[in-house]
Amino acid sequence: MTNRLALILGGMILGGLIIDIAIFGTGHALFLAKKMADLIEWLAFWR
């Protein structure tokens, strides 16, 4: 992955998160953060 592609993907994720928080509040972002932490823990277990 090139630096340019990483910046574009990071910007898209950050932009989507900002839009989600602006429209729906922080409840959805907090839920997704908790689920992402669970997924990372689960993947680390299987590694």
N, CA, C and O of each residue as an XYZ file, in Angstrom:
188
protein
N       0.858     -1.169      0.000
C       0.000      0.000      0.000
C       0.904      1.232      0.000
O       1.832      1.336      0.802
N       0.628      2.125     -0.877
C       1.429      3.343     -0.958
C       0.935      4.359      0.071
O      -0.166      4.236      0.609
N       1.761      5.350      0.328
C       1.392      6.394      1.277
C       0.159      7.166      0.807
O      -0.701      7.532      1.608
N       0.090      7.403     -0.477
C      -1.043      8.157     -1.021
C      -2.351      7.393     -0.813
O      -3.358      7.974     -0.410
N      -2.329      6.104     -1.087
C      -3.523      5.285     -0.907
C      -3.910      5.202      0.570
O      -5.093      5.253      0.906
N      -2.921      5.076      1.444
C      -3.193      5.024      2.880
C      -3.837      6.330      3.355
O      -4.762      6.301      4.167
N      -3.366      7.453      2.868
C      -3.945      8.742      3.250
C      -5.375      8.890      2.727
O      -6.245      9.415      3.421
N      -5.607      8.432      1.521
C      -6.957      8.504      0.954
C      -7.923      7.640      1.755
O      -9.014      8.094      2.101
N      -7.538      6.405      2.053
C      -8.398      5.518      2.828
C      -8.617      6.049      4.240
O      -9.733      5.996      4.756
N      -7.563      6.560      4.865
C      -7.686      7.148      6.197
C      -8.610      8.360      6.195
O      -9.403      8.545      7.118
N      -8.507      9.176      5.165
C      -9.385     10.340      5.035
C     -10.841      9.947      4.834
O     -11.747     10.587      5.368
N     -11.058      8.893      4.062
C     -12.428      8.430      3.842
C     -13.037      7.875      5.138
O     -14.204      8.126      5.439
N     -12.254      7.135      5.882
C     -12.741      6.598      7.158
C     -13.018      7.723      8.132
O     -14.062      7.738      8.785
N     -12.101      8.660      8.239
C     -12.287      9.799      9.147
C     -13.476     10.648      8.717
O     -14.252     11.092      9.564
N     -13.632     10.881      7.426
C     -14.772     11.645      6.923
C     -16.092     10.958      7.216
O     -17.061     11.601      7.620
N     -16.127      9.648      7.010
C     -17.339      8.896      7.322
C     -17.672      8.942      8.801
O     -18.842      9.049      9.170
N     -16.666      8.864      9.644
C     -16.879      8.940     11.090
C     -17.394     10.319     11.492
O     -18.283     10.423     12.338
N     -16.860     11.354     10.909
C     -17.308     12.722     11.213
C     -18.762     12.916     10.772
O     -19.565     13.493     11.505
N     -19.090     12.440      9.594
C     -20.473     12.550      9.108
C     -21.418     11.764      9.999
O     -22.506     12.242     10.320
N     -21.014     10.554     10.405
C     -21.845      9.723     11.275
C     -22.095     10.419     12.612
O     -23.224     10.424     13.102
N     -21.073     10.995     13.196
C     -21.223     11.682     14.479
C     -22.082     12.935     14.323
O     -22.891     13.245     15.198
N     -21.910     13.657     13.213
C     -22.675     14.881     13.001
C     -24.167     14.601     12.812
O     -25.008     15.374     13.271
N     -24.489     13.509     12.144
C     -25.887     13.216     11.837
C     -26.558     12.431     12.965
O     -27.661     12.774     13.392
N     -25.894     11.379     13.445
C     -26.540     10.453     14.370
C     -26.073     10.569     15.813
O     -26.685      9.965     16.693
N     -25.021     11.314     16.088
C     -24.502     11.404     17.444
C     -23.398     10.376     17.671
O     -22.960      9.703     16.738
N     -22.962     10.266     18.906
C     -21.808      9.423     19.203
C     -22.174      7.976     19.522
O     -21.279      7.143     19.665
N     -23.443      7.658     19.636
C     -23.865      6.305     19.995
C     -23.412      5.250     19.009
O     -22.938      4.187     19.410
N     -23.552      5.532     17.720
C     -23.154      4.561     16.701
C     -21.642      4.380     16.673
O     -21.153      3.259     16.536
N     -20.911      5.463     16.800
C     -19.452      5.382     16.750
C     -18.917      4.596     17.951
O     -17.968      3.825     17.810
N     -19.502      4.781     19.094
C     -19.076      4.049     20.283
C     -19.369      2.560     20.127
O     -18.540      1.726     20.493
N     -20.530      2.222     19.592
C     -20.886      0.824     19.347
C     -19.892      0.182     18.383
O     -19.414     -0.925     18.628
N     -19.579      0.875     17.288
C     -18.639      0.329     16.312
C     -17.239      0.183     16.894
O     -16.538     -0.777     16.573
N     -16.818      1.120     17.748
C     -15.505      1.026     18.381
C     -15.435     -0.189     19.300
O     -14.419     -0.883     19.325
N     -16.493     -0.455     20.050
C     -16.521     -1.626     20.935
C     -16.478     -2.913     20.128
O     -15.759     -3.846     20.487
N     -17.240     -2.973     19.043
C     -17.246     -4.166     18.210
C     -15.898     -4.371     17.520
O     -15.457     -5.509     17.356
N     -15.243     -3.293     17.118
C     -13.929     -3.402     16.498
C     -12.905     -3.923     17.503
O     -12.047     -4.733     17.151
N     -12.991     -3.463     18.753
C     -12.087     -3.959     19.790
C     -12.317     -5.449     20.036
O     -11.359     -6.199     20.221
N     -13.576     -5.886     20.039
C     -13.882     -7.313     20.187
C     -13.326     -8.115     19.021
O     -12.779     -9.199     19.221
N     -13.458     -7.596     17.807
C     -12.950     -8.287     16.622
C     -11.433     -8.416     16.685
O     -10.891     -9.479     16.379
N     -10.749     -7.363     17.073
C      -9.286     -7.411     17.164
C      -8.849     -8.420     18.222
O      -7.894     -9.168     18.011
N      -9.543     -8.444     19.354
C      -9.221     -9.409     20.396
C      -9.454    -10.839     19.899
O      -8.649    -11.730     20.171
N     -10.542    -11.054     19.180
C     -10.861    -12.381     18.655
C      -9.812    -12.823     17.638
O      -9.378    -13.975     17.646
N      -9.407    -11.903     16.761
C      -8.397    -12.243     15.773
C      -7.051    -12.519     16.425
O      -6.317    -13.400     15.976
N      -6.717    -11.782     17.473
C      -5.458    -12.007     18.179
C      -5.460    -13.383     18.845
O      -4.416    -14.031     18.926
N      -6.606    -13.828     19.314
C      -6.706    -15.156     19.919
C      -6.399    -16.240     18.899
O      -5.696    -17.201     19.212
N      -6.910    -16.101     17.695
C      -6.727    -17.131     16.675
C      -5.351    -17.059     16.014
O      -4.967    -17.964     15.274
N      -4.634    -16.014     16.273
C      -3.289    -15.920     15.713
C      -2.389    -16.843     16.468
O      -1.198    -16.928     16.166
